[in-house]
């Protein structure tokens, strides 16, 4: 019984430490991201969209969308590797207020 409790404690400590390491590398990735070439457009179905290109690590596009009668909300684009372009779409009837790259 004592060995089982000890194994559970050790496993918990290892998982907690792994989470801290993941959090610190995620924070470091966000600082290293360099983005540009923002483009805003309207799709064939009338949806507003945007794209962004970033270097410094894998990322997703993060758009602030605004829809009258609803307000502002966030949509995320596809995950791409460094140097790629991520595209994000807002709901029909909404506009893209801003777009940025978010390290992933």
C-alpha positions in Angstrom: 0.0 0.0 0.0 2.8 2.4 0.9 4.6 1.7 -2.3 1.4 2.4 -4.3 1.0 5.8 -2.5 4.6 6.6 -3.2 4.3 5.7 -6.9 1.2 8.0 -7.2 3.1 10.9 -5.6 6.1 10.4 -7.8 3.9 10.2 -10.9 2.1 13.4 -9.9 5.4 15.3 -9.4 6.7 14.1 -12.8 3.5 15.3 -14.6 3.5 18.6 -12.8 7.2 19.2 -13.8 6.4 18.3 -17.4 3.6 20.8 -17.4 5.9 23.5 -16.1 8.5 22.8 -18.8 5.8 22.9 -21.5 4.5 26.2 -20.2 8.0 27.8 -20.2 8.8 26.6 -23.8 5.4 27.9 -25.0 6.1 31.3 -23.5 9.5 31.3 -25.1 8.0 30.5 -28.4 5.6 33.4 -28.3 8.4 35.8 -27.7 10.4 34.5 -30.7 7.5 34.7 -33.2 7.9 37.4 -35.9 4.8 38.0 -38.0 3.9 40.1 -41.0 2.2 40.0 -44.4 -1.3 40.4 -42.9 -4.0 40.2 -45.6 -7.7 40.7 -45.2 -10.2 39.4 -47.8 -13.8 38.2 -48.4 -14.4 34.7 -49.5 -16.8 33.6 -52.3 -19.5 32.8 -49.8 -19.3 36.3 -48.2 -17.3 35.3 -45.1 -14.6 37.7 -44.0 -11.1 36.2 -43.6 -7.5 37.0 -42.9 -4.1 35.4 -43.3 -0.7 36.0 -41.7 2.8 34.7 -42.2 5.2 34.2 -39.2 8.6 32.8 -38.6 10.2 31.6 -35.3 8.1 28.4 -34.8 4.8 26.8 -35.5 1.8 29.0 -35.1 -1.9 29.7 -35.8 -3.7 32.8 -37.0 -5.8 34.4 -34.3 -8.6 36.7 -35.5 -10.8 39.1 -33.5 -14.1 38.9 -35.3 -17.0 41.4 -34.9 -20.6 40.6 -35.7 -23.4 43.2 -35.2 -25.9 42.1 -32.6 -23.4 39.6 -31.1 -20.1 41.4 -30.4 -16.5 40.5 -30.6 -15.3 36.9 -30.6 -12.1 34.9 -31.5 -11.5 32.4 -34.3 -8.3 30.5 -34.9 -6.8 29.4 -38.2 -4.9 26.4 -39.3 -1.6 25.4 -37.6 1.4 25.8 -39.8 5.2 25.5 -39.4 7.5 28.5 -39.4 7.5 30.5 -42.6 4.0 29.3 -43.5 0.7 31.2 -43.9 -2.2 30.6 -41.6 -5.7 31.5 -42.7 -8.7 32.2 -40.5 -12.4 32.9 -41.3 -15.1 34.7 -39.3 -18.8 33.9 -39.4 -21.0 35.1 -42.2 -22.0 38.7 -41.5 -19.0 39.4 -39.3 -15.8 41.4 -40.0 -12.2 40.8 -39.1 -11.1 43.5 -36.6 -7.5 42.2 -36.3 -5.3 39.2 -36.9 -2.1 38.1 -35.2 0.1 35.0 -35.0 -0.1 32.8 -31.9 2.7 30.3 -31.2 1.4 26.8 -31.0 
